[in-house]
Amino acid sequence: MIASYPKPPKTKHSRHKSNPKPTYEDYCEFDLDGNLCGEGYASLHEVYAGKNRNNSIHWNMQIRLCPVCHFEVQHGLRSGEYNDVLKQEYQRIFESEYGSRDDFRRIFGKSYL
């Protein structure tokens, strides 16, 4: 006899409030080896993911990426290099606009510079 247990409720992935659906006016801001991409329909990518995703959204540490560049940053052959460059660039932006390196470490957990 098979025991029937109640199935867990299905959870649907919901878009964060600050991440609206991309339109044709949303251009990719990724600079791939000195060439700005500029493709349309670019969605927001949180530079600091994982446990720092909400911090990235709160402190506006997001970049617009088209689907091709988004794949390159997350899964491409040079994804680690691209991620490091983005994290360092956005840490510099944070330090110039919002606070010191110690503030950055306190919020995001470590320094990338």
N, C-alpha and C positions, 0 to 999 in steps of 0.2 A: 504494500500500500504506500502510495506517495503522499507525504505530508504537504498540505497546501498552506503556505505562509503568505501573508499579504505582501504584495510587491511594493518596493519603495517607490515613492512618487518620482516621476521623471522631472528632471530639472532642465530647463531650457536656458541656453546661454543668452544672457541679455546684454545689450550694448550699454556701456556706462553713460550716464547722463551727459558728460562732457565730450563724448565721442559721437558726434552726429554722423549720419550716413553721408559718405563722400559724394560730392557732385562734380560736374565737369569743370567747375571753377576752382577746385581744390587741386593745386599742383604739387608734384613731388619736389621736395627740397633737398634731396640727396645729391651730394656732389661725388660722383663716381670717378675717381682718378682725374680730377680737374675739369670734368664736364658735368654741369648741372643737368639733371634728368628733365624736369619740367613737364612730365606726363600728367594728364588729368586723372580724376577719380582717385586721388591719393588719400588714404585713410591715415588716421593718427596712430603713431607707434610710440609706446612709452619707452623712453631710453633706459630707464631703470626698471626692469620687470620683476616678477616674482613678488617677494614680500614688500618691495618698494614701489609696486605699481601705483598704489593710491598716492604715495608721496610724489611720484612723477606727475600724476594728474594734478595734484594740489599745487605744486610748484611750477607747473607749466613746462615740465621737462619732456616735451613731446615733439616729434618731428613728423611731417606728412611724407608718406612713402607710397609710391605706386606699387601694385602687386609684384612687379618684377624686382624692384629694389628691395621691397620688404622681404622677399624670398632670399635675396642675396645677403641681406643683413642677418637674417635668422639662420639660414641653412646653407648658404653658398660656400664655395671653397675658401674664401677669405672672410668668412663671417666673424671669426674671433677678432681679426684685425679691425673690421668695420665697427664692431661693437665697442672695442676699446677706444677708437677714435671718437665715436659719438659720445661715449661716457666722459671722456676727457674734455671734449668741447663743451658739453652741457654743464660740467662741473665749473669750468671757467665762467660760463654765463651766470651760473648760480652765485659764484663768489663775487662777481662784479655787480650784480643787481640786488641780491638778497642778503648776503652776509659773508662771514669769513669761512676759512677751510674747516675750522673747528665746528661751526654751525652745520656745514655740509656733512661732516663725519657723524655728528650727533643725529641728524635726520636720516641719512642714507646708509650709515653703518661703517663706511670706509671711504678713503680718498682714492681716486683713480689717477691722480697726478703724481 
